[in-house]
């Protein structure tokens, strides 16, 4: 493997010691700097004398080689940082990377379950191992799944729910009013309706929660230790449920939020309402679900229309 020139090694050391970048980020930056070094050497250009047209050409070469837009973006970030660092030290007068942008990467569509898969998962009663806490854990997991799919909550919103409303609470469920009050992104509060199935599952959990939770624990959902359930514990429990149901895909909590949004949009067609329920600041964030909706309609067409798969003779 090629070695970085000493000035580039000093820049990496600066990032590691003073900026404290993660090891993985440093590895990606090192790879980007190796590409910059190789491009400059091939062009016969001193790195500190590089001009914007040189860098544009080197970026074009990366695209021709098939480098993904995200990798090009990382490369530009590393190169831009290098020249800024040199600029602060007075070693270059111009940053030739300033203003250059990586090609836009196409955003993958969010993965959602079908209605049948989501309902099967939400209705599933978790099979727990032996132990005195098994019924409570099963009721807890069932309530969590119903709330994730029935309310479209984020993981942090659900794990942040408290048993009772208070000034300090990040969120809570008002059972009589059938409403969940949550603290979303940007510390924005919103209220979402809770359906009958989720309410019944929640009441089943609340009846068993005292036998599991520590006496002073404010969290609505607790672990077997009686303390607030963590995001990782929730993810693991949901994946275990999905395996028990026999779903053919790896299920994560946000997939149920995607399913909630997609299925609501399929039924109502009301994009603004879905935006409000999800707590999206911009309608453009919600619009991705219109693509999922069209994808669903296309799949229905392909499966049902007698001429959908016909090829011209």
N, C-alpha and C positions, 0 to 999 in steps of 0.2 A: 504494500500500500504506500502511496506517495506520502511524503512528509510535508507538513505545512512549513512555509517560510517563517523565520523567526519573528518578524513583525506580526504575522497573523497569529502565531502562538501566544504572543504577548496580549493580543486582543482577547483571545479565548480565556487566558488567565485572568484578565480584568473582569470578564463576564462571570467567571467561576467564583472569584474572591470578593469582588466589590458588588456585583449585581446579584450574586448567589443564585444563578440560574440552575435549574434542575439538571441532573446528569443526562436525561434523555434530550432535553433542549440543547445542551452543549454538544451532544453527539450530532444532532441535526445541523447545528450551526457549523460544526467542524466540516461536515460533508459539504455544506454550501460553500464554505471558504475554499475547500479543495477544488470545487468546480470553478470558482472565480479565479483561482491561481492558475489552473490548467488553461482556461480560456484566454487569460492575459498572456501566458507563455506562448500559446499557439499563435496569437496575434502579434507577438513581439512588442507588447505594450507594457511599460512599467505600471504597476498597480496604482501608484500615487500620481501618475500622469494620465490615468484613464479619464475619458470624457463621456458625456451622456450617450453619444452615438455608439461608442464602444460597448457600453453596458446594454443598450437596446439590442445590439447584435448578439451579445452573449445570451440574453434572455431568449431571443428568437432561436438560437441554437438549442437551448434547453427544450423549447417546445417541439422542435423538429425531432429531437431524440425521444420524444414521448413522455417527458416528465409531466406529472399531474399538476394541475393548477395550484393545488395546496402546497406541493413541494416547491414550485416556483415562487409562491408567496413567501415561504420560509426562507428560501435563498435570498430573495430581495430584502427581507427583514435583516438577515445577517449582513449582507453587503452594505445596506444603508447604515446599520449600526457601526460597522467598521469605519466607514468614511466620516461619520459624525464624530467618532472617537479621535480619528486623525485630525479632524478639523479643530476640535477643542485643544489639541496639542500644537496647532499651527503647522501641521505637516502637509495639509492640502488646503487649497483656497476654495475649492468647489466640491460639493458632494454630487458625483455624477449619477447617483441612484435616486436622488430626491425627485419626487414627482412621478417616478415610474410605478406602474401598477401591474400586478399579476393578472393573467386572464381569469375571468370569472369562472368559478367552478359551479357546475349544475348541482343544485341542492337535491339530495335524494328525498323522495316522498316519505313522510312518516309512516311507519308500519302500524297497521291497525288489524285487529281481529275481525272476523265476520260476525254478524249479529248472533248467529248460532253458537260460535265459539265463545264469544263474550258472555252470553247468557249461561252457557254450560259451566263456565268457570265461576261466574258469580253465584250460581245455585249450588255449586259443589260443596259438600260438607267434608272438610279436611279429615283425612284418616290420620290420627295421631297414634304414637306408640303408647305403650302402657304407662301408667303413672297417674297420680291424683290430679295433676294439672291438665290432663289430656282434654277433658270436656271444655275447660275454659279457653285453652289454646285454640281448639277447633272453632269455638264461637267467635273468638277474637279474629281469626283469619277470615272467617266468613264475613264478618262485619267490615273488615278492611277492604276486601274485594268488592263488596257491594258499594261501599263509599267511593272507591277509586273509579269504578265503572259508572255508578249512578250519579256522581257529582262532578266527575272530571277533575278531581283534585290532583295537584302535584304531590310528589313524595314528601317534600318539606312541609307542605301545607297540612297533610294528613298526620305526619308524625308530630307536628307542632300543636295539634288539637289538645286542649285541656278538658278535663271532666266538667268543670264549671266555668261560667263566664266570670271574668274579673278584669281589672285594669291591666294587670300584668300578663294576661293570657294572650297568646298569639292567635288563638282561634278556639272555637267551641261549637258544639251542635246543640241547637235549641230544639229539643225533641217535640215539645208541644206545638211549636210553630213550624216544625218540619223544615228547618233552615240551618245550613252550615255557614258559619262566619269564619273566614280564613284570612290570614295575612299572606299575600302573594308577593311576586317579584316587585322590587322597588318599594317594599314596605307598604304596598297598597292593599287596603282591605276590600273585600267583596263578600257578598252573601249569595249563596246558591241554594235552590230548593233541593230537599232530600226526598226521594221517592219512597213509596210504601215498603218495597222490598228491603231497601237499605235501613229504614227505620225499624222494621221487625228484626233484622239481623243485629242492629245496634242494641236494641232492647234485650236481645238474648245475651249479648256480651256484657251489658251493664249488670245483668242479674248475677253473673259469675265473676265479674271483675274484682269484687272485694276479697275473694279467696286467693287472688294472685298478686294484686298491687300492694306495695308498701303503704302503710297508713297515711303518710304525708305526701305521697306521690301525686302531683297535680295532673299528670298526663292521662289522656283518655285511653290510649293504647300502651300497654306495658309488656315487657318481656317476661320470660319465666322467672327472672330475678326480681320482678316487681318494680323495675324502673322503666323510664320512658323507652319505648321501642326505637331503635335506630333505623336509619335508611337502609343500611346493609342487611339488617335482620329482616326488614320488610321484604326486600328484594328476594332474599333466599327463601322466605316462606311462600311468596307468590310463585316462584319458580317450582317449588315442591308441589304446590297445588296444581299447576299447569301440567306437570308430569303425571300426577294422579288422574287428571281428567283425560290425558292422552292427546293433548294438543300437539300438532306437528311442528311447532315453532317455539323458539325460546321466547318466553314472555317476561317482560319487565314492566314495572308499574306505569311508566309513561305510555306504554302501548295501550293501557286501558284508558288513559286520558285521550289519546288519539282516537280510540274506538268510540268513546263517548261523543267526541266532537263530530266524527264522521257519520255516526248513526243518527245523531240529532239533525245534521244537515241533510242527510238523505230523506228524512221524514218531514222536515219543516221547510227546508230551503231558505231559512231566515239567517243569513250570514251575520247580520248585526247582533241578533240575539245570542248566537253562538259565541261571538266575540265577547259580549258582556259576561256570559257564563264562564268562559275560560279565563277572563281577566287579561286579555290581550290589549296592550296599549294601542296597537296599530291594526287596522283591518287587514293590511297586507299579510300579517302573520297568520290570520285566520283563513285567508284565501287559499292557502295550500290545501285545505280540506275540500275545496271545490274540485281539485284535481283528483283527490281520492274518490269523491262522489262520482266523477265522470268515469274513473277507472272501474268502479263498482258497476256502473251502468253498462260499460263496455263488456265486462265479464258476463253479465246477465245476457246481453245480446249474443255474445259468442256461444254461450251454453244453450240458449233457448231458440234463437231464430234459425229456421230451416235452411237459410241460404247464407248464414254468417260465415261459414268455413268453406263455402264453395269457391273454387279457383276457376278462372276463365279457361275455357277449353282451347 
